[in-house]
Amino acid sequence: MDFEFEEIIKMKKTLRYSELPKYPKGAIGRARYLRNNMTKHELIVWRYIREKQLGVKFKRQVPINRYIVDFFSLEIGLVIEIDGGHHYDPKITKKDKVRTNDLLNWGLTVIRYNNDEVLTNIEGVINSIGEKVDELKERYEIE
């Protein structure tokens, strides 16, 4: 992670969308389509994290550079990805690693869960997200 970027975040306490890498033309329309057509697994997670239920605001299907992340809290720089079965394909897994590394290099924190975890252990998933939210709020001195 870029040390200077993290220090800037600490000083400002929150990120701004203008500080994130720009997204390509058409990303807003694609993100809107994905918000309107969320997977069952994304909808389950969204029920638990929307409206500041975990203490920070999350948005759905947010464009960041060439990616559209499933959930994002700008306040603490947290990306949550819900991976479907196709993410087990070696080509997709490789792309996911590149995507995650890019997001990390932009100073964001990324956590990933697969569909099976969401269906069989939603309490564990939400507790894990809550712990990460608390950790990041403390790191960036957000109440």
C-alpha positions in Angstrom: 0.0 0.0 0.0 1.2 3.5 -0.7 2.3 4.9 2.6 1.7 8.6 1.6 -1.8 7.8 0.4 -2.7 6.2 3.8 -1.2 9.2 5.7 -3.4 11.5 3.6 -6.4 9.4 4.5 -5.6 9.7 8.2 -5.2 13.4 7.9 -8.5 13.9 6.0 -10.3 11.1 7.9 -12.3 10.2 4.8 -11.7 9.7 1.1 -13.5 11.7 -1.7 -14.7 10.1 -4.9 -12.6 12.7 -6.8 -9.4 11.1 -5.2 -10.2 7.7 -6.6 -9.0 6.6 -10.1 -11.4 7.8 -12.8 -13.7 5.3 -14.4 -14.3 4.9 -18.1 -17.2 6.2 -20.1 -20.2 4.0 -19.7 -19.3 2.8 -16.2 -22.2 4.7 -14.6 -24.7 3.0 -16.9 -23.2 -0.4 -16.3 -23.2 0.2 -12.5 -26.8 1.3 -12.7 -27.7 -1.9 -14.6 -25.9 -4.1 -12.0 -27.6 -2.3 -9.1 -31.0 -3.0 -10.7 -30.0 -6.7 -11.3 -28.2 -7.7 -8.1 -27.6 -11.4 -7.5 -29.5 -13.1 -4.7 -26.3 -13.3 -2.7 -25.6 -9.6 -3.1 -29.2 -8.8 -2.0 -28.8 -10.9 1.1 -25.6 -9.0 2.1 -27.1 -5.6 1.1 -30.0 -6.2 3.6 -27.5 -6.3 6.4 -25.2 -3.4 5.4 -27.5 -0.8 4.0 -28.5 2.4 5.8 -25.4 2.5 8.1 -26.4 -0.7 9.9 -22.7 -1.3 10.6 -21.9 2.3 11.4 -20.8 3.4 7.9 -22.5 4.1 4.6 -22.1 1.5 1.9 -23.0 2.0 -1.8 -23.8 -0.8 -4.3 -22.1 -1.4 -7.6 -19.6 1.5 -7.5 -17.3 2.2 -10.4 -13.6 2.6 -9.5 -11.3 2.9 -12.5 -12.2 0.0 -14.8 -13.9 -2.0 -12.1 -17.3 -2.0 -10.6 -17.1 -3.2 -7.0 -20.1 -4.9 -5.4 -20.2 -2.7 -2.2 -18.1 0.2 -1.2 -17.8 2.5 1.9 -16.0 5.6 0.9 -15.8 6.7 4.5 -13.3 3.9 5.4 -12.2 2.8 1.9 -13.7 -0.7 2.2 -14.6 -2.8 -0.8 -16.7 -5.9 -0.3 -16.9 -8.4 -3.2 -19.3 -11.3 -3.4 -17.9 -14.0 -5.7 -20.2 -16.3 -7.7 -19.2 -19.8 -8.8 -17.5 -18.5 -12.0 -14.8 -17.0 -9.8 -13.4 -20.5 -9.3 -12.3 -20.6 -13.0 -8.5 -20.1 -13.1 -8.7 -17.3 -15.6 -11.3 -15.4 -13.4 -9.3 -16.1 -10.3 -6.2 -14.5 -11.9 -8.3 -11.5 -12.9 -9.6 -11.2 -9.4 -6.1 -11.2 -8.0 -5.1 -8.3 -10.4 -8.3 -6.5 -9.5 -7.7 -6.9 -5.8 -4.1 -5.8 -6.1 -5.1 -2.7 -8.1 -7.7 -1.7 -5.4 -5.1 -2.3 -2.6 -2.6 -0.2 -4.5 -5.2 2.6 -4.6 -5.3 2.6 -0.8 -8.5 0.6 -0.4 -9.2 -2.5 1.7 -10.8 -5.4 0.0 -12.7 -8.3 1.6 -14.2 -11.2 -0.5 -16.8 -13.7 0.3 -18.2 -16.5 -2.0 -21.8 -17.2 -2.6 -21.7 -20.3 -0.5 -20.5 -18.4 2.6 -23.3 -15.9 2.1 -26.0 -18.7 2.0 -24.6 -20.9 4.7 -23.0 -18.5 7.1 -24.5 -15.0 6.7 -24.0 -14.3 10.4 -20.3 -15.1 10.1 -20.0 -12.9 7.0 -21.7 -10.0 8.6 -19.7 -10.3 11.8 -16.5 -10.4 9.7 -17.6 -7.3 7.8 -18.5 -5.6 11.1 -15.1 -6.4 12.6 -13.3 -4.9 9.5 -15.5 -1.8 9.7 -14.7 -1.3 13.3 -10.9 -1.8 12.6 -10.9 0.7 9.8 -13.0 3.2 11.7 -10.5 3.0 14.5 -7.5 3.3 12.1 -8.9 6.4 10.5 -10.3 7.8 13.8 -13.9 7.8 12.7 -16.6 7.7 15.4 
